[in-house]
Amino acid sequence: MCGIAGFVLREGVPEPAVARAMCDQIRHRGPDDEGFYLDAQCALGMRRLSIIDLQTGHQPIASEDGAVWVVFNGEIYNYRELRRELAARGHRFATAADTEVLVHLYEEEGVEGISRLRGMFAYAIWDRRRQRLLLARDRFGKKPLYFCALPQGLYFGSEIKSLRAARLPLDLDEEALKLYFHFGFIPHPRSVYRGIRKVAPGGWLTYDAGGRLQEGRYWRPPPPAERPPEDKSEEQIVTEVREAFDESVRIRMVADVPLGAFLSGGIDSSSVVASMAIQSPEPVKTFSIGFEEAAFNELEYAALVAKRYRTDHHAIVVRPDVIELAPKIARQFDEPFGDSSAIPTYIVSEFASRHVKVALSGDGGDELFAGYTSFFQVERLRVWDRVPLAARRLLDAFSRLVPYSMYGKNYMRLASRRTALERYFEANFGPRFLIERMFAPGWLPPADTAYLVRTFADCLLPEPASDIAQAIYFETACKLPEDILVKVDRMAMASSLEVRCPLLDHRLAQLAAAIPPSWNMRHGSGKRILLRALGDRLPAALLGRPKKGFSVPLALWFRGPLKDFLRDRLLAPSFLDRGLVSPRFVRYLIDEHLRGARDNYYWLWRLLVLDLWLQDNAALLPAEPSRYP
């Protein structure tokens, strides 16, 4: 596990100081070692977190003749198999690390070899003979990879801060910032800076000495099945899921350093810990966090799993003073990122890093096995499809006339939408009424559905896919890599901790995609097939619980110990006078939340993050007296 950075120049000679500065910015991703390669056109750099082959895994690594060089961030779980095959073809290996496999696989198969890798990765290969750079990213985008193509060359790095260290011209991408307003994250290929882009999950990029840039995708998430498989029974699928899950966990337990697991008390992380314990000769180290607020505290459920499998369990309780971490957490993302569960993710990662260097997590279960409650909302809202469109238009017009404070206003708006998928977007990523009142007119994202289709073209299925299939695919292809996995990577790597996600093995994902939603979603609960496959390993108390997210009690804290912090930040002229938001409506949101009239913590946190980001990037958006009420 590492951080990587570098550049290829069309003119001039690479400066070692620039490569070093880029890597210094990501030292947290790899505090154990550093390495550089420079020639007349290319500079490659890395920071290493040593996990496998601690003695000889130094990077960059070259081919036998020094014509191909690689820097690599991640883990390749099938590298031993590939190594044997490549050695049989005559390649000589100088290390025992998985990194070296990338060099020889590229020599044999070029870009096509990426699809043979099983793991999480982002890597850069410099081919001296062809004067070509290859960038590649794993299928789900667990490992980040940014690039900036300029007339003088191309720069890349694991985090945006590496590119900023190269002093590139950076302008604000206003469309990207609007997407943050709407969704709480900025989807690929955009970043908050116009010139910086993300290599797509399951994607690759080549750049040659002539400045030619080519991008492609070698993998996309498979679409959810609409009908049951014709060649397999439900019993067969359950057996295959159990076997694939255990195999996925097993290959992610390989490490030459201490390894453990996050244990939240939910189905997914508990299943991972159970599988680890069954397959490990030693007690599994597990890590949990809880809260003083009972509704958010799952420590008792985590303790049940820890007791059943006799894990080496560690737990801490989080209190409101963690808000002091907010500036550090916001800065770690390099761009606005509105998922407040970054707070507990950072804390549990830092806590675990005191004991281990690798932790397994349960991320991905809700996307692959239809576990989110929002998927049931899609189905419930289909009832409005029976209402004539003309009547729904009247309902929409009426909803615009009633005051914002009126309860049911947003539901009327939802009901009036044309399709269940439109209702899903609006219900889960921001009521339009609120967005229209919060942000200045020039900063509003468009209201039309075509805007969503354009923005998420590769995250939506072609018709006639069902609404539920569309929602599941969007969560898997967009929200998972752009929200969940970004959060896990940045918060874990801030503490130099590697996190592995067994549920996001691409073979398990392909198996899960063959399961129709109707098999997973029964009686108001999801993940039925996963529970049939693994539920017998879990304490009974976990199986009947309502789903809970990995969240922090911000709503309560904003009404209590963090009330003054909230007001001081969001009502300051330095924020309100930028002309992005309506000062009057921000005050209204805060007052409404403090009175307990409506729970606005989701939006208040998003605004706080925006304020923190603007504070660090004031030159991009100068403050000016607001002309918006």
MIKE-561778 format. One record per residue (C-alpha): z, y, x; residue number from 0. Coordinates in steps of 0.02 Angstrom, whole numbers, plus 50000, padded with zeros to 5 digits. Each point is the difference from the previous one (the first is absolute). Layout:
MIKE-561778
((Z, Y, X), NUM)
...
end
This chain:
MIKE-561778
((50000, 50000, 50000), 0)
((49947, 50165, 50074), 1)
((49930, 50172, 49972), 2)
((49825, 50033, 50062), 3)
((49899, 50157, 50035), 4)
((49846, 50055, 50096), 5)
((49831, 50085, 49996), 6)
((49818, 49986, 50051), 7)
((49911, 50157, 50063), 8)
((49814, 50035, 49993), 9)
((50018, 50133, 50133), 10)
((50131, 50035, 50132), 11)
((50127, 49885, 50082), 12)
((50154, 49932, 49908), 13)
((50161, 50083, 50056), 14)
((50145, 49880, 50032), 15)
((50123, 50133, 49940), 16)
((49921, 50003, 49827), 17)
((50010, 49811, 49982), 18)
((50181, 50003, 50058), 19)
((50045, 50141, 49879), 20)
((49924, 49902, 49856), 21)
((50103, 49847, 50043), 22)
((50160, 50098, 50030), 23)
((49995, 50051, 49816), 24)
((50013, 49818, 49945), 25)
((50130, 49939, 50124), 26)
((50107, 49943, 49854), 27)
((49866, 49871, 49958), 28)
((50015, 49923, 50173), 29)
((50149, 50047, 50108), 30)
((49987, 49848, 50115), 31)
((49842, 50037, 50099), 32)
((49847, 50110, 50016), 33)
((49826, 49978, 50071), 34)
((49836, 50094, 50022), 35)
((49818, 49970, 50041), 36)
((49879, 50138, 50046), 37)
((49818, 50002, 50054), 38)
((49863, 50132, 49999), 39)
((49993, 50009, 49810), 40)
((50146, 49909, 49922), 41)
((50190, 50011, 50002), 42)
((50109, 49865, 49921), 43)
((50189, 50009, 49988), 44)
((50141, 49902, 49923), 45)
((50188, 49993, 49976), 46)
((50067, 49822, 49988), 47)
((50139, 49921, 49899), 48)
((50012, 49830, 50086), 49)
((50007, 49856, 49874), 50)
((49895, 49858, 50074), 51)
((49969, 49961, 50184), 52)
((50129, 50123, 50064), 53)
((49952, 49980, 50183), 54)
((49809, 50004, 50005), 55)
((49949, 50089, 49841), 56)
((49974, 50171, 50081), 57)
((49855, 50100, 49926), 58)
((49860, 50051, 50012), 59)
((49926, 49827, 50028), 60)
((49825, 49970, 50068), 61)
((49871, 49862, 50000), 62)
((49977, 49896, 50159), 63)
((49868, 50119, 50068), 64)
((50084, 50161, 49942), 65)
((49858, 50045, 49882), 66)
((50102, 49993, 49839), 67)
((50171, 50081, 49976), 68)
((50121, 49996, 49852), 69)
((50157, 50087, 49937), 70)
((50083, 49915, 49853), 71)
((50135, 50032, 49870), 72)
((50059, 49852, 49897), 73)
((50013, 49811, 50001), 74)
((49864, 49867, 49989), 75)
((50078, 49846, 49921), 76)
((49857, 49880, 50036), 77)
((49976, 50055, 50181), 78)
((50046, 49831, 50073), 79)
((49863, 49915, 49901), 80)
((49874, 50133, 50051), 81)
((50058, 49992, 50180), 82)
((49966, 49813, 50010), 83)
((49827, 50024, 49928), 84)
((49957, 50144, 50117), 85)
((50066, 49907, 50152), 86)
((49888, 49854, 49952), 87)
((49853, 50122, 50007), 88)
((50043, 50041, 50180), 89)
((50110, 50154, 49985), 90)
((50146, 50016, 50122), 91)
((50165, 50072, 49938), 92)
((50113, 50100, 50115), 93)
((50142, 50021, 49873), 94)
((50086, 49904, 49862), 95)
((49987, 50148, 49880), 96)
((49902, 50007, 49837), 97)
((49918, 50163, 50060), 98)
((49886, 49912, 50124), 99)
((49921, 49897, 49861), 100)
((49924, 50161, 49930), 101)
((49903, 50032, 50160), 102)
((49919, 49828, 50012), 103)
((49970, 49988, 49812), 104)
((49906, 50165, 50010), 105)
((49896, 49934, 50147), 106)
((49951, 49848, 49897), 107)
((49977, 50072, 49826), 108)
((50005, 50190, 50006), 109)
((50050, 50088, 49839), 110)
((49979, 49839, 49900), 111)
((50149, 49924, 50092), 112)
((50123, 50115, 49911), 113)
((49991, 49893, 49842), 114)
((50068, 49851, 50095), 115)
((50166, 50086, 50037), 116)
((50154, 49960, 49898), 117)
((50135, 50130, 50018), 118)
((50041, 50184, 49996), 119)
((49909, 50107, 50124), 120)
((49916, 50159, 50054), 121)
((49908, 49994, 50164), 122)
((49871, 50089, 50107), 123)
((49873, 49915, 50113), 124)
((49897, 50094, 50130), 125)
((49840, 49911, 50050), 126)
((49947, 50078, 50166), 127)
((49830, 49915, 50003), 128)
((49949, 50063, 49829), 129)
((50100, 50162, 50015), 130)
((50072, 49962, 49830), 131)
((50172, 50016, 49921), 132)
((50055, 49882, 49861), 133)
((50148, 50039, 49887), 134)
((50063, 49867, 49879), 135)
((50139, 49990, 49871), 136)
((50081, 49854, 49910), 137)
((49954, 49950, 49824), 138)
((50140, 50084, 49904), 139)
((50022, 50146, 50119), 140)
((50174, 49952, 50058), 141)
((49967, 50084, 50167), 142)
((49937, 50181, 49996), 143)
((49848, 50067, 50091), 144)
((49937, 50179, 49994), 145)
((49847, 50078, 50081), 146)
((49918, 50170, 50022), 147)
((49814, 50014, 50039), 148)
((49949, 50163, 50083), 149)
((49840, 50058, 50088), 150)
((50081, 49966, 50168), 151)
((50059, 49825, 49956), 152)
((50115, 49891, 49897), 153)
((50191, 49993, 50008), 154)
((50112, 49866, 49921), 155)
((50183, 49958, 49984), 156)
((50130, 49900, 49905), 157)
((50073, 50159, 49927), 158)
((49935, 50174, 49965), 159)
((50124, 50074, 50123), 160)
((49900, 49920, 50143), 161)
((49844, 50093, 49945), 162)
((50095, 50161, 49983), 163)
((50062, 49977, 50179), 164)
((49817, 50004, 50057), 165)
((49993, 50178, 49929), 166)
((49854, 49965, 49886), 167)
((49943, 50132, 49874), 168)
((50095, 49958, 49841), 169)
((49964, 50080, 49833), 170)
((50086, 49962, 49836), 171)
((49907, 49885, 49882), 172)
((50040, 50082, 49834), 173)
((49927, 49855, 49900), 174)
((50117, 49881, 50092), 175)
((50148, 50110, 49959), 176)
((49951, 49998, 49816), 177)
((49999, 49810, 50007), 178)
((50176, 50006, 50068), 179)
((50051, 50112, 49854), 180)
((49930, 49871, 49880), 181)
((50045, 49834, 50081), 182)
((50137, 50031, 50128), 183)
((49891, 49934, 50141), 184)
((49829, 50037, 50076), 185)
((49879, 49853, 49982), 186)
((49877, 49946, 50134), 187)
((49886, 50057, 50073), 188)
((50081, 50171, 49987), 189)
((50149, 50074, 50089), 190)
((50079, 50170, 49972), 191)
((49889, 50066, 50141), 192)
((49815, 50019, 49965), 193)
((49944, 49931, 50169), 194)
((50117, 49849, 50007), 195)
((49955, 49842, 49906), 196)
((50074, 49826, 49979), 197)
((49910, 49840, 50044), 198)
((49996, 49906, 49835), 199)
((50110, 49847, 49973), 200)
((49890, 49852, 50044), 201)
((49884, 50121, 50087), 202)
((49922, 50034, 50169), 203)
((49915, 50143, 50089), 204)
((49884, 50009, 50151), 205)
((49960, 50155, 50103), 206)
((49878, 50002, 50145), 207)
((49959, 50116, 50144), 208)
((49864, 50085, 49898), 209)
((50126, 50054, 49869), 210)
((49940, 49874, 49869), 211)
((50141, 49949, 49883), 212)
((49987, 49849, 49886), 213)
((50132, 49935, 49878), 214)
((50012, 49837, 49905), 215)
((50117, 49885, 49904), 216)
((50025, 49817, 50043), 217)
((50123, 49966, 49858), 218)
((50056, 50068, 49832), 219)
((50139, 49936, 49888), 220)
((49930, 49866, 49884), 221)
((49994, 50056, 49817), 222)
((50127, 49920, 49882), 223)
((49931, 49854, 49902), 224)
((49965, 50037, 49817), 225)
((50005, 49817, 49946), 226)
((50096, 49845, 50056), 227)
((49917, 49898, 50139), 228)
((49893, 49858, 49935), 229)
((50034, 49881, 50145), 230)
((50191, 50017, 50014), 231)
((50147, 49979, 49885), 232)
((50149, 50117, 49997), 233)
((50103, 49864, 50085), 234)
((49876, 49991, 50143), 235)
((50003, 50189, 50022), 236)
((50191, 50000, 50003), 237)
((50001, 49867, 50136), 238)
((49869, 50094, 50102), 239)
((50096, 50164, 49987), 240)
((50160, 49917, 50062), 241)
((49912, 49920, 50149), 242)
((49902, 50157, 50045), 243)
((50155, 50109, 49986), 244)
((50102, 49889, 50118), 245)
((49857, 49992, 50124), 246)
((49982, 50189, 49995), 247)
((50186, 50023, 50034), 248)
((49999, 49869, 50139), 249)
((49861, 50081, 50104), 250)
((50089, 50168, 49986), 251)
((50159, 49931, 50076), 252)
((49921, 49984, 50173), 253)
((50078, 50126, 50119), 254)
((50078, 50006, 50173), 255)
((50131, 50125, 49940), 256)
((50137, 49998, 49865), 257)
((49929, 49987, 49823), 258)
((50074, 50026, 49827), 259)
((49957, 50052, 49822), 260)
((50029, 50137, 49873), 261)
((50097, 49934, 49850), 262)
((50002, 50114, 49849), 263)
((50062, 49877, 49869), 264)
((49830, 49997, 49914), 265)
((49886, 49850, 49975), 266)
((49877, 50035, 50141), 267)
((50116, 50034, 50147), 268)
((50119, 49862, 49941), 269)
((49855, 49876, 49997), 270)
((49952, 50050, 50177), 271)
((50178, 49975, 50062), 272)
((50013, 49831, 49912), 273)
((49839, 49940, 50082), 274)
((50058, 50063, 50171), 275)
((50167, 49912, 49982), 276)
((49918, 49836, 49950), 277)
((49885, 50006, 50151), 278)
((50120, 50071, 50131), 279)
((50124, 49898, 50104), 280)
((50109, 50156, 50021), 281)
((50081, 50113, 49868), 282)
((49881, 50138, 49945), 283)
((50058, 50177, 50034), 284)
((49989, 50099, 49837), 285)
((50020, 50186, 49965), 286)
((50042, 50088, 49836), 287)
((50047, 50174, 49943), 288)
((50089, 50053, 49842), 289)
((50062, 50156, 49912), 290)
((50165, 50057, 49925), 291)
((49906, 50025, 49835), 292)
((50011, 49831, 49913), 293)
((49830, 50011, 49914), 294)
((49914, 50007, 50170), 295)
((50111, 49880, 50095), 296)
((49927, 49825, 50025), 297)
((50116, 49944, 50139), 298)
((50083, 49868, 49891), 299)
((49832, 49915, 49969), 300)
((49953, 50007, 50183), 301)
((50169, 49925, 50040), 302)
((49965, 49853, 49884), 303)
((49843, 49957, 50098), 304)
((50087, 50027, 50167), 305)
((50141, 49884, 49948), 306)
((49884, 49865, 49934), 307)
((49901, 49994, 50163), 308)
((50146, 50043, 50115), 309)
((49908, 50143, 50081), 310)
((50072, 50115, 50132), 311)
((50014, 50141, 49873), 312)
((50021, 50186, 50032), 313)
((50020, 50132, 49864), 314)
((50035, 50187, 49990), 315)
((50028, 50124, 49859), 316)
((49895, 50160, 49994), 317)
((50074, 50166, 49945), 318)
((49923, 50168, 49951), 319)
((50021, 50074, 50174), 320)
((49844, 49902, 50052), 321)
((49900, 50146, 49931), 322)
((50029, 50079, 50170), 323)
((49869, 49876, 50059), 324)
((49868, 50074, 49884), 325)
((49916, 50113, 50129), 326)
((49989, 49858, 50127), 327)
((49933, 49879, 49870), 328)
((49871, 50125, 49935), 329)
((49944, 50040, 50177), 330)
((49972, 49817, 50041), 331)
((49854, 49989, 49876), 332)
((49904, 50149, 50074), 333)
((49936, 50046, 49826), 334)
((50081, 50020, 49829), 335)
((50066, 49832, 49938), 336)
((50097, 49997, 49837), 337)
((50075, 49825, 49987), 338)
((50189, 50027, 50001), 339)
((50031, 49816, 50041), 340)
((49956, 50052, 50177), 341)
((50184, 50050, 50013), 342)
((50075, 49826, 49975), 343)
((49856, 49922, 50098), 344)
((50041, 50109, 50150), 345)
((50186, 49962, 49988), 346)
((49982, 49812, 49985), 347)
((49872, 50001, 50142), 348)
((50114, 50099, 50116), 349)
((50145, 49886, 49951), 350)
((49901, 49841, 50035), 351)
((49932, 50068, 50165), 352)
((50177, 49996, 50072), 353)
((49992, 49809, 49990), 354)
((49817, 49944, 50001), 355)
((49827, 50061, 50052), 356)
((49904, 49911, 49860), 357)
((50039, 49990, 49814), 358)
((49909, 49911, 49859), 359)
((49985, 50088, 49832), 360)
((49952, 49956, 49822), 361)
((49866, 50134, 49977), 362)
((49847, 49950, 49899), 363)
((50072, 49883, 49869), 364)
((49983, 50122, 49855), 365)
((49819, 50040, 50040), 366)
((49942, 49821, 50029), 367)
((50097, 49918, 49858), 368)
((49999, 50139, 49868), 369)
((50183, 50047, 50013), 370)
((49998, 50186, 49960), 371)
((50063, 50054, 49830), 372)
((49857, 50126, 49995), 373)
((49879, 49855, 49975), 374)
((50084, 49961, 49835), 375)
((49984, 50183, 49954), 376)
((49811, 49984, 50017), 377)
((50003, 49858, 49874), 378)
((50118, 50090, 49880), 379)
((49893, 50157, 49998), 380)
((49845, 49901, 49954), 381)
((50056, 50013, 49819), 382)
((49930, 50178, 49998), 383)
((49826, 49933, 50033), 384)
((49996, 49956, 49814), 385)
((50020, 50181, 49950), 386)
((49832, 50091, 49978), 387)
((49956, 50115, 50144), 388)
((49987, 50150, 49884), 389)
((50180, 49973, 49943), 390)
((50057, 49986, 50181), 391)
((49915, 50166, 50039), 392)
((50100, 50081, 49861), 393)
((50159, 49924, 50070), 394)
((49956, 50072, 50171), 395)
((49971, 50174, 49925), 396)
((50166, 49992, 49907), 397)
((50094, 49945, 50156), 398)
((49938, 50156, 50089), 399)
((50072, 50113, 49865), 400)
((50179, 49937, 50004), 401)
((50123, 50065, 50133), 402)
((50015, 49910, 50166), 403)
((50184, 49966, 49965), 404)
((49960, 49901, 49842), 405)
((50034, 49815, 50020), 406)
((49851, 49890, 49963), 407)
((49874, 50128, 50060), 408)
((49947, 49895, 50150), 409)
((49991, 49843, 49893), 410)
((49881, 50087, 49880), 411)
((49893, 50050, 50148), 412)
((50002, 49820, 50063), 413)
((49952, 49931, 49831), 414)
((49851, 50119, 49989), 415)
((49918, 49938, 50161), 416)
((49833, 49910, 49990), 417)
((50050, 49837, 50086), 418)
((50157, 49906, 50046), 419)
((49959, 50028, 50183), 420)
((50001, 50188, 49977), 421)
((50169, 49982, 49917), 422)
((50060, 49896, 50148), 423)
((49950, 50135, 50125), 424)
((50080, 50139, 49901), 425)
((50161, 49906, 49962), 426)
((50029, 49944, 50179), 427)
((49929, 50142, 50105), 428)
((50047, 50158, 49908), 429)
((49993, 50066, 49821), 430)
((49858, 50125, 49991), 431)
((50107, 50125, 49903), 432)
((50126, 50007, 50142), 433)
((49868, 50016, 50136), 434)
((49912, 50142, 49907), 435)
((50162, 50098, 49986), 436)
((50067, 49966, 50174), 437)
((49852, 50045, 50109), 438)
((49899, 50158, 50014), 439)
((49830, 49982, 49914), 440)
((49904, 49998, 50164), 441)
((50103, 49854, 50062), 442)
((49980, 49889, 49849), 443)
((49909, 49835, 50022), 444)
((49860, 49976, 49872), 445)
((50050, 49925, 49833), 446)
((49845, 49894, 49971), 447)
((49994, 49813, 50024), 448)
((49844, 50016, 50108), 449)
((50110, 50082, 50132), 450)
((50107, 49844, 50009), 451)
((49849, 49887, 50009), 452)
((49925, 50102, 50142), 453)
((50163, 50007, 50096), 454)
((50042, 49816, 49982), 455)
((49826, 49927, 49998), 456)
((50045, 49854, 50113), 457)
((50167, 49970, 49913), 458)
((49929, 49969, 49826), 459)
((49904, 49852, 49931), 460)
((49830, 50014, 49917), 461)
((49994, 49980, 49814), 462)
((50025, 49892, 49900), 463)
((50164, 49967, 50092), 464)
((50149, 50008, 49883), 465)
((50124, 50144, 50006), 466)
((50139, 49889, 50065), 467)
((49888, 49933, 50139), 468)
((49954, 50180, 50046), 469)
((50183, 50051, 50008), 470)
((50048, 49850, 50108), 471)
((49853, 50029, 50116), 472)
((50039, 50185, 50020), 473)
((50181, 49961, 50046), 474)
((49939, 49872, 50128), 475)
((49852, 50094, 50074), 476)
((50071, 50177, 49998), 477)
((50185, 50025, 49965), 478)
((50056, 49853, 50106), 479)
((49912, 50055, 50162), 480)
((50018, 50187, 49972), 481)
((50179, 50006, 49936), 482)
((50102, 49840, 50022), 483)
((49933, 49946, 50169), 484)
((49994, 50177, 50071), 485)
((50183, 50020, 49953), 486)
((50050, 49834, 50080), 487)
((49901, 50029, 50160), 488)
((50059, 50178, 50034), 489)
((50181, 49972, 49954), 490)
((50016, 49837, 50098), 491)
((49906, 50062, 50153), 492)
((50107, 50158, 50003), 493)
((50137, 49879, 50055), 494)
((49884, 49892, 50107), 495)
((50010, 49856, 49877), 496)
((49854, 49886, 49959), 497)
((49988, 49948, 49817), 498)
((49896, 49849, 49945), 499)
((49948, 49967, 49820), 500)
((49973, 49814, 49961), 501)
((49943, 50035, 49821), 502)
((49856, 50102, 50069), 503)
((49918, 49859, 50094), 504)
((49818, 50010, 49948), 505)
((49987, 49814, 49963), 506)
((50149, 50011, 49883), 507)
((49923, 50156, 49923), 508)
((49837, 49909, 49964), 509)
((50096, 49859, 49918), 510)
((50101, 50124, 49896), 511)
((49841, 50089, 49943), 512)
((49939, 49838, 49920), 513)
((50150, 50005, 49882), 514)
((49959, 50094, 49838), 515)
((50126, 50134, 49948), 516)
((50035, 49901, 49840), 517)
((50079, 49863, 50106), 518)
((50115, 50121, 50091), 519)
((50045, 50119, 49858), 520)
((50103, 49918, 49863), 521)
((50139, 50064, 49886), 522)
((50010, 50170, 50084), 523)
((50019, 49933, 50177), 524)
((49877, 49975, 50141), 525)
((49984, 49885, 50151), 526)
((50017, 49845, 49892), 527)
((49897, 49889, 50118), 528)
((50094, 50061, 50152), 529)
((50165, 49962, 49913), 530)
((49939, 49827, 49949), 531)
((49955, 49968, 50182), 532)
((50158, 50069, 50081), 533)
((50129, 50033, 49865), 534)
((50096, 49839, 50030), 535)
((50051, 50069, 50170), 536)
((50085, 50154, 49927), 537)
((50170, 50027, 49918), 538)
((49986, 49996, 49810), 539)
((50072, 50176, 49987), 540)
((49843, 50070, 50083), 541)
((49875, 49917, 49885), 542)
((50040, 50085, 49836), 543)
((50028, 50176, 50067), 544)
((49890, 50146, 49947), 545)
((49888, 50060, 50141), 546)
((50074, 50136, 50110), 547)
((49907, 50100, 50129), 548)
((50064, 50038, 50175), 549)
((50060, 50173, 49954), 550)
((50133, 50129, 50037), 551)
((50108, 50088, 49868), 552)
((49920, 50170, 50030), 553)
((50008, 50047, 49817), 554)
((50189, 49989, 50004), 555)
((50016, 50079, 50171), 556)
((49891, 50148, 49948), 557)
((50120, 50033, 49856), 558)
((50152, 49981, 50113), 559)
((50024, 50014, 50188), 560)
((49820, 50053, 50036), 561)
((49987, 50134, 49864), 562)
((50016, 50146, 50120), 563)
((49882, 49920, 50126), 564)
((49869, 49982, 49863), 565)
((50014, 50181, 49944), 566)
((50005, 50070, 50177), 567)
((49838, 49913, 50048), 568)
((49893, 50013, 49843), 569)
((50051, 50173, 49943), 570)
((49980, 50082, 50170), 571)
((49864, 50133, 50014), 572)
((49930, 49907, 50151), 573)
((49947, 49862, 49879), 574)
((49968, 50090, 49836), 575)
((49897, 50142, 50077), 576)
((49865, 49885, 50069), 577)
((49904, 50008, 49838), 578)
((49994, 49811, 49974), 579)
((50127, 49979, 49860), 580)
((50063, 50097, 49851), 581)
((50171, 50071, 50048), 582)
((50048, 50010, 49816), 583)
((49959, 49818, 49967), 584)
((50086, 49938, 50160), 585)
((50158, 50090, 49942), 586)
((49978, 49921, 49828), 587)
((49982, 49824, 50076), 588)
((50158, 50023, 50102), 589)
((50099, 50069, 49853), 590)
((49938, 49863, 49883), 591)
((50050, 49867, 50126), 592)
((50173, 50074, 50035), 593)
((50035, 50009, 49812), 594)
((49953, 49817, 49983), 595)
((49867, 50043, 49872), 596)
((49865, 49906, 50096), 597)
((49994, 49901, 50162), 598)
((49890, 50102, 50118), 599)
((50060, 49930, 50166), 600)
((49829, 49922, 50036), 601)
((49914, 50169, 49998), 602)
((50142, 50094, 50082), 603)
((49997, 49881, 50148), 604)
((49811, 50018, 50012), 605)
((50020, 50189, 50007), 606)
((50138, 49987, 50130), 607)
((49887, 49894, 50111), 608)
((49860, 50126, 49979), 609)
((50118, 50141, 50049), 610)
((50057, 49905, 50156), 611)
((49820, 49966, 50051), 612)
((49948, 50181, 49972), 613)
((50147, 50055, 50107), 614)
((49928, 49902, 50147), 615)
((49821, 50055, 49964), 616)
((50021, 50181, 49948), 617)
((49843, 50057, 50091), 618)
((49889, 49891, 49890), 619)
((50056, 50083, 49839), 620)
((50075, 50173, 50032), 621)
((50127, 50062, 49875), 622)
((49945, 50137, 49885), 623)
((50083, 50079, 49849), 624)
((49970, 49890, 49850), 625)
((49894, 50072, 49860), 626)
((50039, 49849, 49893), 627)
((50147, 50010, 49878), 628)
end
